[in-house]
Amino acid sequence: MAIVFQHFGLLPWKTVAANVAFGLKVGRTPSAETAERAAHYIGLVGLAGFEDHYPYQLSGGMQQRVGLARALATNPDVLLMDEPFASVDAQTREVLQEELLAIHERERKTMVFITHSIDEALVLGDRVAVMATHPGRVKEIIDVGFRRPRDAAAVRAEPRYAEMRNHIWSELRPAAVA
């Protein structure tokens, strides 16, 4: 397993390449393989050319891409994502969602994605677990049913998207306004 956090969790004294390679080094992956895998995943997330940059030199979206590349480089069976796009602006969030859909098609990893965004859950997920509060429990599981490969804009244009979004919001709204 690997996790991508809401906050980027990058080591500020390490470059993009060193941050991506960090988990591999900790796992004692041979140096040549570490360099090859880090380069592959840096390219996969669209950061080729930024290998020698430090986190402070990157935008929030780029920093999140580094965190994603670092997690993917360890080749996990399961990728846990804890609101990874919550701290970026709306436009970057949509771009990252589209990129994650493309990465999912290539990498075929099981992803557990935590989000407060109904849109994000429907665009990215195959199943949405709607949580209840006090105590936190699964209130409902919804099979999304949109085909893969998935196009975010096409999903949002589907009539079922609006129906599911409204249904989920009707389940969440009472707790949100309480």
Secondary structure, DSSP 8 states (H G I E B T S, - for coil): -EEE-SS----TTS-HHHHHHHHHHHTT--HHHHHHHHHHHHHHTT-TT-TT--GGGS-HHHHHHHHHHHHHHT--SEEEEESTTTTS-HHHHHHHHHHHHHHHHHH--EEEEE-S-HHHHHHH-SEEEEEETTTTEEEEEEE----SS--HHHHHHSHHHHHHHHHHHHHHHHHHH-
